[in-house]
Amino acid sequence: MRRIAILGGGVGGTMVANRLARELRSDIDRGDVEVVLIGEDANHTYQPGFLYVAFNQAPLERFVRPQTSLLVYGVRFLQMRALRIDADNNSLLFENGDLLTYDYLVIATGSHPTMDTVAGLKEGAYSFYTADQAIRLRDALANIASGRIVIGVDVPHKCPVAVLEFTLMLDEYLRKRGTRDQFEIIYTYPIGRLHSLIPVANWVEPEFERRGIQSEFFFNVDNVDPDKKIIESLEGSSYAYDLLVMVPAHRGAKVIIDSGIGDESGFVPTDRYSLRMKGSHNVFVIGDATDLPISKAGSTAHYEADTIVTNLIDELHGLPADHQYDGKVYCFIEGGLEKATYIAFSYTEPPKPTAPSELLHWFKLMYNEIYWLSVRGLL
Amino acid sequence: MSQVAIDKTIDARGTYCPGPLMELIKTLKTAPLQSVIEVWSSDSGSATDIPVWVKKSGHEFVYSIEENGYWRIAIRKAR
């Protein structure tokens, strides 16, 4: 019996486990293969939902389901916390002292926002990158009557378009409430345009102008003074704020750092095409856990899952495992509360702009429901 | 230029988001002072964007070399 262990119950891990179990059903029934998914949480959360929670467009519960309800026949789920990955000896050590050996490992441990990397951030800023933060921000937005809202971004972070979505949704949220004229919105960004993706930056520039959203480029947060309510950049500029909303820097998972297999930020060195951990033949890495310079997003994990699942099945069946990830990413972008667009690109295809439409907004809302099929390995 | 010792190389060729400059900013945050980071970018805009940011942020621009279809841009962490 050969065991495939998948560490991490987020988008990438759950999708890989389900798709393997579907496609290897005969092997699993014969006892030739075991698919084990290890996750820390009993619940699975659709993280893009946090954006809607922050604006009270939907309750958090809409985006949370029991992990076991999402797993297909053939996936063995262990709700455990892994302390160490021993890639030399093909084993995982768990918090309760148990060891699990594997023939193949898929690392799907994700990226994790931290408010600890910038002085004063935890005390002085709001965010929407965790369930708790989204709820806290929802309540703050509901109670603020006027003032200056400053939005900032630290690196690295997942879902690079979320900050723009947040800004445009904030503008419409305040307009719908009839209080937009009581607020100043200032959007700051680390590089010299409104977004990394040039077509997205070009699309949003006139939107910002039309909506009266101010912006500052080359703004990398250096420190926050939570008492005086001032944010300063390492480039030397600063803003006083009434409400500060930050996309905080992310780190790799603690188990990656503690196992000594990550880079300085805890991300796993990964081959950009094969998605194998560098220096390893039987360890694959998916989604935010990689050190690849591509978008950390559920969509990335979705496309990477194709490559990893196909190669694992081929290896198990004695076929050449030569399928390569082409760098494909596809992201919806909410352009407010009623319109959306999308962007798609790969290692060889640069991103192209798509006109925002109400239809795409509804498709995005529909995808929020379709996700539950997707993560079951059906799409 | 050939004598500059590179401490870390970021191969950001063919990547668009977060992009070469964001990758550089991320890497500089955890790099030791005075270390030299080389970014490989297939985006011609990097050859102008990166030096502009390096100047604004107080780091040191080392060189920019155009290769066959991409640029190698080196920066020394100065603060």
HADDOCK unambig.tbl for C-alpha pairs under 7 A between the chains (distance, minus, plus):
assign (segid A and resid 155 and name CA) (segid B and resid 26 and name CA) 5.56 0.50 0.50
assign (segid A and resid 156 and name CA) (segid B and resid 26 and name CA) 5.87 0.50 0.50
assign (segid A and resid 160 and name CA) (segid B and resid 18 and name CA) 6.81 0.50 0.50
assign (segid A and resid 192 and name CA) (segid B and resid 49 and name CA) 6.91 0.50 0.50
assign (segid A and resid 196 and name CA) (segid B and resid 17 and name CA) 5.71 0.50 0.50
assign (segid A and resid 196 and name CA) (segid B and resid 18 and name CA) 5.56 0.50 0.50
assign (segid A and resid 196 and name CA) (segid B and resid 19 and name CA) 6.06 0.50 0.50
assign (segid A and resid 197 and name CA) (segid B and resid 16 and name CA) 6.19 0.50 0.50
assign (segid A and resid 197 and name CA) (segid B and resid 17 and name CA) 5.97 0.50 0.50
assign (segid A and resid 218 and name CA) (segid B and resid 53 and name CA) 6.75 0.50 0.50
assign (segid A and resid 234 and name CA) (segid B and resid 57 and name CA) 6.33 0.50 0.50
assign (segid A and resid 235 and name CA) (segid B and resid 56 and name CA) 5.70 0.50 0.50
assign (segid A and resid 235 and name CA) (segid B and resid 57 and name CA) 4.73 0.50 0.50
assign (segid A and resid 264 and name CA) (segid B and resid 30 and name CA) 6.38 0.50 0.50
assign (segid A and resid 293 and name CA) (segid B and resid 12 and name CA) 6.03 0.50 0.50
assign (segid A and resid 293 and name CA) (segid B and resid 15 and name CA) 6.61 0.50 0.50
assign (segid A and resid 293 and name CA) (segid B and resid 23 and name CA) 6.63 0.50 0.50
assign (segid A and resid 294 and name CA) (segid B and resid 15 and name CA) 6.01 0.50 0.50
assign (segid A and resid 294 and name CA) (segid B and resid 17 and name CA) 5.69 0.50 0.50
assign (segid A and resid 294 and name CA) (segid B and resid 18 and name CA) 6.25 0.50 0.50
assign (segid A and resid 295 and name CA) (segid B and resid 17 and name CA) 5.43 0.50 0.50
assign (segid A and resid 295 and name CA) (segid B and resid 18 and name CA) 5.95 0.50 0.50
assign (segid A and resid 347 and name CA) (segid B and resid 14 and name CA) 4.58 0.50 0.50
assign (segid A and resid 347 and name CA) (segid B and resid 15 and name CA) 5.90 0.50 0.50
assign (segid A and resid 348 and name CA) (segid B and resid 14 and name CA) 6.15 0.50 0.50
